[in-house]
Amino acid sequence: MAWHYDHKQLKIVRLRLGVSDGTFTEVLNEADLPDAAELVMSMTTGREQRSATPSAQGNPLMGPQRGGPPGGPRGGGGRGGG
């Protein structure tokens, strides 16, 4: 659900959404919105529970990434000298 913030009020708007990377989302029907419209996609009230561990899992669309923690064993990939 999304809202248009206009004159200090939130009004529900219908959006056709396209591709998203978890931070930015393409709006397919942007011609239906006023120029320079301010949209609200989510809000926090300050009453949400905080997680003990940060949710810094990265982009949920990226899937698991290769490699380990910094300072860990390094993988090969190059050819030996010859």
N, C-alpha and C positions, 0 to 999 in steps of 0.2 A: 504494500500500500504506500502511496506517496501523497504528499500535501504540497500545495502552493502557498507560500508565505506571502501574504498581501495585506498591507495596511494593518500590521500587527495581529493578523488572524490567519489561521490555518484552514485551507479549503481543500477537500479531497479532489484529486485529479486522477484521470485514467491515463496510464502510460503504457505504451507498447515498448517493451524493453528488448534490446538485442544482446550483443556480446558483453560480458562482464569479466573483469579480472579480480573481482572481490573488492576493489577500491573504486574503480570507475566503471560506469555502465552506459552503454549506448542507448539513446532514446530515439526510437524509430518514428514517433509522431511529434517531433519537436515543433513542427509548423502549427500544431494546435495550441501551443503554449505562447504566452505573451513574451515579447522581447525582454531579455535580461531577467527572466523569471527566476525567483529563488525557490528551489525545491527542497523539501525535507523528506529524507528517506528513512531516517530512524532518529530516535531521541533517547537521551539518558536523563533520568530524573534525580540521580544521586542516591536512589534507594536500592539500586541493583547490588547483588552480592558480588564481592570481589573474589576472584580466584586466587588461591595461594600460589599457584604456578602461572606464570604469564602464558597467554595463549599465542606465543610467538612461533606457531607452527609454520608460518609463512602463508603463501597463497594456497587456499584449499583446492584450486583448480590445477595446480602444478603437480600434485602427487608427490610421492617420496623422492628425495634427491639423493644422488650418490655422494659418497664421501663420508668422512667421519668428523669428529671434533678437531679443532685446530690443534696442531702439535702431535696429532696421531700419525700412524704409519701412512706414508705416501704411496700412491699407486704408481705403477710403471707407465708404460705408454710410449716411451721412446725406444729407439733401437740401440743396441749396444754399439760401441765404437768399432770401427773396422778398417 
